[in-house]
Amino acid sequence: MARRRAHSDTPLDQKQQELARLEQNLRKQMDDLQRMIEEAPRVAEEKTRREREELFERASSGGRRLDVTMALNDKRYSEFRGETRRPRSLRKQRREGQLLFLVLVIALSIAVIWIATHLNF
């Protein structure tokens, strides 16, 4: 006599259970998204109302129109003015650049002379 497997042990039943679980998860996600869609206008309205109230609070705070604390800091008149020094003289960099230029011109002239002597024009 052949024994039958238990009903829940077959691969087909396992696949059906897995699909049912996936369907349940998808339905839950769909319900959450639907609820979010329904709440979106209310949330947006609340956000704009809150921003409006915040703007009103700032406007009616009674502060002076040109409040110094709200002005941007000007780096020319910074409190750390002593730390910024005049840039150093660029004489050293200029001299190095001139020397490099001279070396490159000499190398180019040597290459031109070598090419002229080895190629017969």
ChimeraX commands (.cxc) that place a marker at each C-alpha (Angstrom):
marker #1 position 0.00,0.00,0.00 radius 0.5
marker #1 position 1.45,3.34,-1.06 radius 0.5
marker #1 position 1.47,6.06,1.51 radius 0.5
marker #1 position 0.25,9.49,0.62 radius 0.5
marker #1 position 2.20,12.52,1.59 radius 0.5
marker #1 position 0.71,14.96,4.00 radius 0.5
marker #1 position -1.36,17.58,2.22 radius 0.5
marker #1 position 0.89,20.50,3.26 radius 0.5
marker #1 position 4.13,18.83,2.22 radius 0.5
marker #1 position 3.65,18.92,-1.55 radius 0.5
marker #1 position 5.63,21.52,-3.50 radius 0.5
marker #1 position 2.44,22.77,-5.11 radius 0.5
marker #1 position 0.86,23.49,-1.72 radius 0.5
marker #1 position 4.04,25.25,-0.56 radius 0.5
marker #1 position 4.00,27.39,-3.67 radius 0.5
marker #1 position 0.33,28.25,-3.09 radius 0.5
marker #1 position 1.05,29.24,0.50 radius 0.5
marker #1 position 3.95,31.40,-0.64 radius 0.5
marker #1 position 1.77,33.08,-3.26 radius 0.5
marker #1 position -0.98,33.66,-0.67 radius 0.5
marker #1 position 1.59,35.27,1.65 radius 0.5
marker #1 position 2.86,37.49,-1.17 radius 0.5
marker #1 position -0.69,38.46,-2.09 radius 0.5
marker #1 position -1.42,39.38,1.52 radius 0.5
marker #1 position 1.74,41.51,1.69 radius 0.5
marker #1 position 0.85,43.25,-1.57 radius 0.5
marker #1 position -2.69,43.95,-0.36 radius 0.5
marker #1 position -1.30,45.44,2.85 radius 0.5
marker #1 position 1.12,47.64,0.87 radius 0.5
marker #1 position -1.71,48.68,-1.44 radius 0.5
marker #1 position -3.90,49.63,1.51 radius 0.5
marker #1 position -1.05,51.65,3.06 radius 0.5
marker #1 position -0.45,53.48,-0.21 radius 0.5
marker #1 position -4.17,54.13,-0.65 radius 0.5
marker #1 position -4.34,55.57,2.86 radius 0.5
marker #1 position -1.31,57.75,2.08 radius 0.5
marker #1 position -2.98,59.02,-1.10 radius 0.5
marker #1 position -6.12,59.87,0.82 radius 0.5
marker #1 position -4.16,61.68,3.56 radius 0.5
marker #1 position -1.86,63.58,1.15 radius 0.5
marker #1 position -4.11,66.65,0.65 radius 0.5
marker #1 position -4.64,66.99,4.39 radius 0.5
marker #1 position -0.91,66.67,5.09 radius 0.5
marker #1 position -0.08,69.22,2.38 radius 0.5
marker #1 position -2.66,71.65,3.74 radius 0.5
marker #1 position -1.30,71.25,7.25 radius 0.5
marker #1 position 2.23,71.87,6.00 radius 0.5
marker #1 position 1.28,75.06,4.15 radius 0.5
marker #1 position -0.72,76.26,7.17 radius 0.5
marker #1 position 2.27,75.64,9.44 radius 0.5
marker #1 position 4.59,77.51,7.04 radius 0.5
marker #1 position 2.11,80.39,6.85 radius 0.5
marker #1 position 1.95,80.58,10.63 radius 0.5
marker #1 position 5.74,80.51,10.86 radius 0.5
marker #1 position 6.03,83.35,8.35 radius 0.5
marker #1 position 3.42,85.32,10.24 radius 0.5
marker #1 position 5.31,84.76,13.52 radius 0.5
marker #1 position 8.55,86.00,11.97 radius 0.5
marker #1 position 6.85,88.99,10.37 radius 0.5
marker #1 position 5.08,90.04,13.53 radius 0.5
marker #1 position 8.01,89.48,15.85 radius 0.5
marker #1 position 8.55,93.25,15.98 radius 0.5
marker #1 position 12.20,93.13,14.94 radius 0.5
marker #1 position 13.78,95.95,13.02 radius 0.5
marker #1 position 13.65,95.65,9.29 radius 0.5
marker #1 position 17.42,95.76,8.84 radius 0.5
marker #1 position 18.41,93.56,11.73 radius 0.5
marker #1 position 22.19,93.23,11.92 radius 0.5
marker #1 position 22.07,89.62,13.07 radius 0.5
marker #1 position 20.25,88.59,9.92 radius 0.5
marker #1 position 22.63,90.40,7.55 radius 0.5
marker #1 position 25.21,88.35,5.71 radius 0.5
marker #1 position 28.71,88.50,7.03 radius 0.5
marker #1 position 31.02,90.54,4.86 radius 0.5
marker #1 position 34.43,88.88,4.71 radius 0.5
marker #1 position 36.16,92.21,4.20 radius 0.5
marker #1 position 35.13,93.33,7.65 radius 0.5
marker #1 position 35.38,89.97,9.36 radius 0.5
marker #1 position 36.33,89.64,12.99 radius 0.5
marker #1 position 39.24,87.45,11.87 radius 0.5
marker #1 position 40.75,90.24,9.84 radius 0.5
marker #1 position 44.17,89.83,11.46 radius 0.5
marker #1 position 44.54,86.30,10.13 radius 0.5
marker #1 position 44.30,87.22,6.47 radius 0.5
marker #1 position 47.66,88.43,5.23 radius 0.5
marker #1 position 48.72,89.95,2.00 radius 0.5
marker #1 position 49.66,87.25,-0.47 radius 0.5
marker #1 position 53.36,86.62,-0.63 radius 0.5
marker #1 position 55.38,87.90,-3.50 radius 0.5
marker #1 position 55.21,85.71,-6.54 radius 0.5
marker #1 position 58.83,86.41,-7.51 radius 0.5
marker #1 position 59.97,82.86,-6.72 radius 0.5
marker #1 position 57.20,81.26,-8.75 radius 0.5
marker #1 position 57.79,83.69,-11.62 radius 0.5
marker #1 position 61.50,82.89,-11.69 radius 0.5
marker #1 position 60.82,79.14,-11.62 radius 0.5
marker #1 position 58.38,79.56,-14.50 radius 0.5
marker #1 position 60.93,81.50,-16.52 radius 0.5
marker #1 position 63.58,78.84,-15.88 radius 0.5
marker #1 position 61.19,76.05,-16.92 radius 0.5
marker #1 position 60.28,77.97,-20.08 radius 0.5
marker #1 position 63.97,78.40,-20.93 radius 0.5
marker #1 position 64.67,74.69,-20.43 radius 0.5
marker #1 position 61.72,73.76,-22.66 radius 0.5
marker #1 position 62.82,76.17,-25.42 radius 0.5
marker #1 position 66.35,74.72,-25.34 radius 0.5
marker #1 position 64.99,71.16,-25.49 radius 0.5
marker #1 position 62.74,72.09,-28.42 radius 0.5
marker #1 position 65.60,73.73,-30.30 radius 0.5
marker #1 position 67.83,70.68,-29.76 radius 0.5
marker #1 position 65.04,68.41,-31.04 radius 0.5
marker #1 position 64.57,70.61,-34.14 radius 0.5
marker #1 position 68.32,70.65,-34.86 radius 0.5
marker #1 position 68.57,66.87,-34.44 radius 0.5
marker #1 position 65.62,66.31,-36.78 radius 0.5
marker #1 position 67.08,68.73,-39.35 radius 0.5
marker #1 position 70.46,67.00,-39.35 radius 0.5
marker #1 position 69.16,63.44,-39.50 radius 0.5
marker #1 position 66.46,63.97,-42.10 radius 0.5
marker #1 position 67.54,65.03,-45.55 radius 0.5
marker #1 position 65.24,67.70,-46.86 radius 0.5
marker link #1:1,2 radius 0.2
marker link #1:2,3 radius 0.2
marker link #1:3,4 radius 0.2
marker link #1:4,5 radius 0.2
marker link #1:5,6 radius 0.2
marker link #1:6,7 radius 0.2
marker link #1:7,8 radius 0.2
marker link #1:8,9 radius 0.2
marker link #1:9,10 radius 0.2
marker link #1:10,11 radius 0.2
marker link #1:11,12 radius 0.2
marker link #1:12,13 radius 0.2
marker link #1:13,14 radius 0.2
marker link #1:14,15 radius 0.2
marker link #1:15,16 radius 0.2
marker link #1:16,17 radius 0.2
marker link #1:17,18 radius 0.2
marker link #1:18,19 radius 0.2
marker link #1:19,20 radius 0.2
marker link #1:20,21 radius 0.2
marker link #1:21,22 radius 0.2
marker link #1:22,23 radius 0.2
marker link #1:23,24 radius 0.2
marker link #1:24,25 radius 0.2
marker link #1:25,26 radius 0.2
marker link #1:26,27 radius 0.2
marker link #1:27,28 radius 0.2
marker link #1:28,29 radius 0.2
marker link #1:29,30 radius 0.2
marker link #1:30,31 radius 0.2
marker link #1:31,32 radius 0.2
marker link #1:32,33 radius 0.2
marker link #1:33,34 radius 0.2
marker link #1:34,35 radius 0.2
marker link #1:35,36 radius 0.2
marker link #1:36,37 radius 0.2
marker link #1:37,38 radius 0.2
marker link #1:38,39 radius 0.2
marker link #1:39,40 radius 0.2
marker link #1:40,41 radius 0.2
marker link #1:41,42 radius 0.2
marker link #1:42,43 radius 0.2
marker link #1:43,44 radius 0.2
marker link #1:44,45 radius 0.2
marker link #1:45,46 radius 0.2
marker link #1:46,47 radius 0.2
marker link #1:47,48 radius 0.2
marker link #1:48,49 radius 0.2
marker link #1:49,50 radius 0.2
marker link #1:50,51 radius 0.2
marker link #1:51,52 radius 0.2
marker link #1:52,53 radius 0.2
marker link #1:53,54 radius 0.2
marker link #1:54,55 radius 0.2
marker link #1:55,56 radius 0.2
marker link #1:56,57 radius 0.2
marker link #1:57,58 radius 0.2
marker link #1:58,59 radius 0.2
marker link #1:59,60 radius 0.2
marker link #1:60,61 radius 0.2
marker link #1:61,62 radius 0.2
marker link #1:62,63 radius 0.2
marker link #1:63,64 radius 0.2
marker link #1:64,65 radius 0.2
marker link #1:65,66 radius 0.2
marker link #1:66,67 radius 0.2
marker link #1:67,68 radius 0.2
marker link #1:68,69 radius 0.2
marker link #1:69,70 radius 0.2
marker link #1:70,71 radius 0.2
marker link #1:71,72 radius 0.2
marker link #1:72,73 radius 0.2
marker link #1:73,74 radius 0.2
marker link #1:74,75 radius 0.2
marker link #1:75,76 radius 0.2
marker link #1:76,77 radius 0.2
marker link #1:77,78 radius 0.2
marker link #1:78,79 radius 0.2
marker link #1:79,80 radius 0.2
marker link #1:80,81 radius 0.2
marker link #1:81,82 radius 0.2
marker link #1:82,83 radius 0.2
marker link #1:83,84 radius 0.2
marker link #1:84,85 radius 0.2
marker link #1:85,86 radius 0.2
marker link #1:86,87 radius 0.2
marker link #1:87,88 radius 0.2
marker link #1:88,89 radius 0.2
marker link #1:89,90 radius 0.2
marker link #1:90,91 radius 0.2
marker link #1:91,92 radius 0.2
marker link #1:92,93 radius 0.2
marker link #1:93,94 radius 0.2
marker link #1:94,95 radius 0.2
marker link #1:95,96 radius 0.2
marker link #1:96,97 radius 0.2
marker link #1:97,98 radius 0.2
marker link #1:98,99 radius 0.2
marker link #1:99,100 radius 0.2
marker link #1:100,101 radius 0.2
marker link #1:101,102 radius 0.2
marker link #1:102,103 radius 0.2
marker link #1:103,104 radius 0.2
marker link #1:104,105 radius 0.2
marker link #1:105,106 radius 0.2
marker link #1:106,107 radius 0.2
marker link #1:107,108 radius 0.2
marker link #1:108,109 radius 0.2
marker link #1:109,110 radius 0.2
marker link #1:110,111 radius 0.2
marker link #1:111,112 radius 0.2
marker link #1:112,113 radius 0.2
marker link #1:113,114 radius 0.2
marker link #1:114,115 radius 0.2
marker link #1:115,116 radius 0.2
marker link #1:116,117 radius 0.2
marker link #1:117,118 radius 0.2
marker link #1:118,119 radius 0.2
marker link #1:119,120 radius 0.2
marker link #1:120,121 radius 0.2
view
